[in-house]
Amino acid sequence: MADDDDVRARREAPVRDAVRAGDLRTAAAAAIELYGGELAAYLHAIARDDDLAAEAFATFCEDLCKGLPAFRWDASLRTWSYALARHALFRLKRSPAARRLVPLEVAPEVLDRAEQIRSATVQFLRTEVKDGLRQLRDQLAPEDHELLILRIDRKLAWRDIAIAIGAGDGRTPDQHAAALRKRFERLKAELRALAAERGLV
């Protein structure tokens, strides 16, 4: 795990250096280049609506640009980005009036690169939709589907998932991580049974 943290810190160093230098456009572009594809896929999977996922990704990009100067690096950039993306999506779900297709405060070069990444990700995901296991996962409750994406597909540590999702009930990240681990074990058993029923395993 420490090795993974070191690798991630090295990958995120150019973003951190650009923020320290005050070059926020370069920092935002580098962050989107680094994690944009996986975040677009994550939003697409949990939104289950192409237009909403696209708007959430654009809103995430705007939030990232605005938030980078204040980001304290207490968590990894990746974990923070998942939290931003998730919050962007849920803000749009709660307030349809806040939806818009193009963010207003993102540098054009950052927006162009973000759109390229998002479009490529959506095309890639459409080729995977036929996979039987993905269809099973799509039938899960959104919170369970999100947990599987973050743990299995994105390989986030339990504490990072707890931070990205946020407990909202006063639990510490470690307490929330323990509860998420238990829920994950239940989900694995449920998916195994469903996959066996359909002859996928």
N, C-alpha and C positions, 0 to 999 in steps of 0.2 A: 504494500500500500504506500509506503514511503517512497518507493521507486516511482510509482504512478504519480504521486504528488510532485516529485522532482521533474518528471517528464512534462507534466502539465504546467508547472511553473516556468520551465524553459520555453514551452510553446506560447505561453501568455506574456512572456517578457517583452516582446516588441510592443504589445498594447500598453503595458504598464509604462514602458519607457516613453512612448508617445504622449501618454497622459501627463507624465511628469514634465515633459518638454512643452506642454501646453498645446500640442498639435492634436486637437480632438478629432479632426476629420480623419487623419491617418489612423488614430487609435480606433475610432468607430469602424472604419473600413477593415482594419486588421481583425477586429473582434468578429465582425460579420463574416469575413472570409474564414476565420477559424471555426466558428460554431454555427454559422447561418444555416447550412444544409441540414444539420441534425435538429436545429430548433424549428425550421420550417416543417420538417417531417413530424416532429413532436406535436406542433400545433395542428397540423393536418389530421393527425391521428386522434387527438383528443377533441377537436372541434367537430369532426365528422361533417364538415360543410366547407367546400372549397373556398367560397367567397369569404366566409367568416375567418377561415385560417389565413387567407391572404391579407385581410384587413388587420388581423391580430399580428401578423408578422411585420407589416408596415408600422403598426403602432409600437411593437417591440423595438424596431429600429429607431424610431423617434425617442422612445424612453431611454434606450441605450445611449444615444447621443447626448441627451439632456443629463443623464445620470452619471456618466463616466467621470466628470470632474469631482463628484462627491463620493464616488465608490471608494471604500476604505480598504478593500482587499482582505477583509476578515475571512471571507470565503473565497473560493476560486472564482475566476471570471466565468467559468462554465456554470457553476452552481448559481451564481448571481444572475446569469443570463437566462437560465431556466426559470428562475423566480420571476424575472421581468416578463418573460414571454407568457408565462401562466397568468400573471396579473393582467397583462394586456388583454388576453383572451377573455378572462372573466369580467373585466370592466366592460368590454364590448357586449358580452352576453347579458349583463345586468342592465346596460343602458343602450338600447338600439339607436337612440338619437345621437350617441357619440360615434357611431360608425361612419367611416369615410374611407374611400379607397386609397387616397394618397396622403401621407403625412405631410404636414406643412413645414416642419422645421428640421428637415434632414438635408444635408448637403447633397446636391444632385449626383455626384460621383458615388457617394455612399448608397443612395437610393438605387442607382443603376445596378451596382454590384449586388445589392440585396435582392433586387428583382430577378437578376440572372440566376442567383442561387435558388431562390424560391421556385422559379419556373422549372429549373432542372430537377429539383427535388420532387415536385408534383408529378412530372413526367415519369420519373423513376418509380414513384410510389404506385402509379397506375399499373405498371407492369407487375407489381407484386401482389395486387389485390386478389388475384386468383388463388393465392396460397391458402390452403384449407385451415392452417393454424391461425392465420391472420383473420380469417372469417370468424373463427371461434372467439378470438380476442375481441373482435368488434361487437360481439354480442354481450360482452361484459358491461357492467355499470361503468360509467365514465371514470370514476375515481379508481376502480380496479384496473381498467385499461391503462390509465395514466401510470399507475404504480408499476405495471409490467413493462411499459415502455422505458421508464426511467431506470429500472433495475436490470432488465434483461438486455434491451436494445442499446441503452446508453451506458450501462455498467457503472452508474453512479453509486457511490458509497451510501450506506443507509443514512448516515448523518447528513450528507449532502441532499438526499431526497427529502429528509425531514425539513431541512432549511428551505429547499425549493418549494415544497408544497405548503409549508407553514402549518403549525398545529392549530393556532387560533383558540386554544382552550387552556392556556397557561402551562402546558407541559414544556419541559426543556427539549431541545433537539434530540438529546440522547433518549429521553423517555418516549418521544414521538417515534424515533427510529426503532425502538424495541417493539412498539405496537405495530409499526409498518412491517417489520420482519414476520410477526405472527400472521398478519393479514396475507402477506405474500405466500407463506406456507399453505394457508387455506386455499388460496387461488391456484397454486400449482396443482394441488390435489384435485380441485374442481376441473381444471383444464385437462389433466391427464384422463380423468373419467370421461369427459366429453369427447376427447380425441379418440379414446378407445371405442366409444360408442359409434363413432363415424369411420372407424377403420383407418385413422391417420397414424396410429402407432402400433 
